[in-house]
């Protein structure tokens, strides 16, 4: 088990470790997204809706909502940028925790999200805005992690892209190659392995959302601690290795 957990965030990547880490992160993303909605009545994983809302509110003259949308968008971008900075910094220093550092930051931020629960219950505008910004930052951070380590092949919060890619592969699967003109052309073939991966990620996001809604309904924002725990375990091993290496010098 220890070696399996260590491989999830190892510097040396392969398709299997990328896929398994993506499974964990997609579940967490779905749960955090649902939990965010339970807390502040807003989904924070998809920026398409945020940007569309900004455009609508500009036309409607709702300046406060425009500012809130811009803050959410900027927070998501900042989270992705932070992930890239941490990964590249770890790579430059040849750390074992190259990919574990942003995961550890995500776990700490989820713990922070859990601790501000009593304040969010008051529904004060400033606290709610800060909570939305925090969740958007977490989503951007996480999406950038799996995007960087998989070479942009996998994303964990962008379900629109997952569904689109799954639809493309499904179209290839259903395509009839018989009687196609041009005998020298290669037949259309679906990437069944990719289709299985995409459908698994979509299913895990949905499952995470259901579990997140249940946990957050029962426990409030303290449920975020259950999401932070596995991330901490996954990230801890390489971080501890690097700390021992530094202290041993």
SVG drawing of the C-alpha trace seen along z (x, -y; Angstrom):
<svg xmlns="http://www.w3.org/2000/svg" viewBox="-30 -49 55 52">
<polyline fill="none" stroke="black" stroke-width="0.4" points="0.0,0.0 2.8,-2.4 4.5,-1.9 1.1,-2.3 0.5,-5.6 4.1,-6.7 3.7,-5.9 0.6,-8.2 2.7,-11.3 6.0,-10.0 8.1,-12.1 8.3,-9.2 4.8,-9.0 3.0,-6.4 -0.5,-5.9 -1.6,-3.8 -0.4,-6.2 -1.9,-9.2 -5.2,-7.4 -5.4,-6.3 -4.5,-9.8 -7.1,-11.3 -9.7,-8.9 -9.1,-10.2 -9.0,-13.8 -12.1,-13.6 -14.1,-12.2 -12.7,-15.0 -13.6,-17.6 -17.2,-16.4 -17.6,-16.3 -16.0,-19.7 -18.1,-21.2 -21.3,-19.8 -20.2,-20.9 -19.5,-24.4 -23.0,-24.6 -24.4,-23.4 -22.4,-26.1 -22.8,-29.1 -25.3,-28.1 -22.8,-28.3 -20.8,-25.7 -17.1,-26.6 -15.6,-24.0 -16.7,-25.3 -15.6,-28.7 -17.9,-28.7 -20.9,-29.4 -18.9,-32.1 -17.9,-33.9 -21.4,-33.7 -22.8,-35.1 -20.3,-38.0 -21.4,-38.8 -25.1,-38.7 -24.6,-40.9 -22.6,-43.4 -25.6,-43.9 -28.0,-43.9 -25.9,-46.5 -25.4,-44.4 -21.9,-45.6 -21.6,-43.8 -22.2,-40.4 -19.8,-41.3 -17.1,-42.0 -17.9,-38.7 -17.7,-36.8 -14.3,-38.4 -13.0,-37.5 -14.1,-33.9 -12.5,-33.7 -9.3,-35.3 -9.2,-32.9 -9.4,-29.9 -6.6,-31.3 -4.5,-32.0 -5.0,-28.4 -3.9,-27.0 -0.9,-29.4 0.1,-28.4 0.0,-24.8 2.3,-25.4 4.7,-27.5 4.9,-24.8 5.4,-22.0 8.1,-23.9 9.8,-24.9 9.9,-21.3 11.2,-20.2 14.0,-22.8 15.1,-21.7 14.7,-18.0 12.3,-17.3 10.5,-14.0 7.4,-16.1 7.2,-17.8 3.6,-16.9 2.8,-16.3 3.3,-20.0 0.2,-21.4 -1.8,-18.4 -0.6,-19.2 -1.6,-22.8 -5.0,-21.7 -5.5,-19.5 -4.6,-22.5 -7.0,-24.8 -9.8,-22.2 -9.0,-22.1 -9.3,-25.9 -12.6,-25.6 -13.9,-23.3 -12.9,-25.7 -14.7,-28.7 -18.0,-26.9 -19.6,-28.7 -18.8,-32.0 -20.4,-31.0 -23.6,-30.1 -24.0,-33.7 -24.4,-34.4 -22.4,-37.6 -21.5,-38.8 -17.8,-39.2 -17.5,-35.7 -19.5,-34.1 -17.4,-35.8 -14.2,-34.7 -15.5,-31.1 -16.4,-31.2 -12.9,-32.5 -11.3,-29.8 -13.2,-27.0 -12.4,-28.4 -8.7,-28.6 -8.8,-25.0 -10.5,-23.9 -8.0,-25.7 -5.1,-24.3 -6.3,-20.7 -7.2,-20.9 -3.7,-22.2 -2.1,-19.4 -3.5,-16.6 -3.2,-18.6 0.5,-19.2 1.4,-15.6 -0.6,-14.0 0.6,-16.3 -2.9,-17.8 -4.5,-14.4 -6.7,-14.4 -8.7,-17.0 -10.6,-16.4 -12.9,-19.4 -13.7,-20.2 -16.6,-17.8 -17.7,-19.5 -14.5,-18.5 -14.8,-15.0 -18.3,-14.6 -17.3,-16.1 -14.3,-13.7 -16.5,-10.8 -19.1,-11.8 -16.3,-11.9 -15.1,-8.4 -18.7,-7.1 -19.3,-8.5 -16.2,-6.7 -17.5,-3.5 -20.9,-3.7 -19.4,-4.8 -20.0,-2.2 -16.9,-1.9 -18.5,0.3 -18.8,-1.2 -16.7,-4.2 -15.2,-5.6 -11.4,-5.6 -10.1,-2.1 -6.7,-3.4 -8.1,-5.4 -7.7,-4.0 -11.0,-2.9 -12.5,-4.9 -11.7,-3.2 -12.7,-4.3 -10.1,-4.4 -12.0,-2.1 -9.4,-2.5 -9.8,-6.3 -13.6,-6.0 -13.5,-3.8 -11.3,-6.3 -13.6,-9.2 -16.8,-7.5 -15.0,-6.5 -14.0,-10.0 -17.5,-11.3 -19.0,-8.7 -16.6,-9.5 -17.4,-13.2 -21.1,-12.3 -20.4,-9.9 -18.3,-12.4 -21.1,-15.0 -23.6,-12.7 -21.4,-11.7 -20.4,-15.4 -24.0,-16.5 -24.8,-13.8 -21.7,-14.5 -22.1,-18.2 -25.8,-18.0 -25.1,-15.8 -21.9,-17.4 -21.8,-20.9 -18.5,-22.3 -16.6,-20.1 -17.2,-17.3 -14.3,-18.9 -12.0,-17.3 -12.9,-13.9 -11.7,-15.2 -8.5,-16.6 -7.5,-13.4 -6.8,-11.2 -5.0,-14.1 -2.8,-14.5 -1.9,-10.8 -1.2,-10.8 1.0,-13.9 2.7,-13.2 5.2,-10.5 7.2,-12.4 7.1,-15.6 8.5,-13.7 11.2,-12.2 12.3,-15.7 12.3,-17.0 14.5,-14.1 16.9,-14.7 17.1,-18.4 17.5,-17.8 20.1,-15.1 22.5,-17.4"/>
</svg>
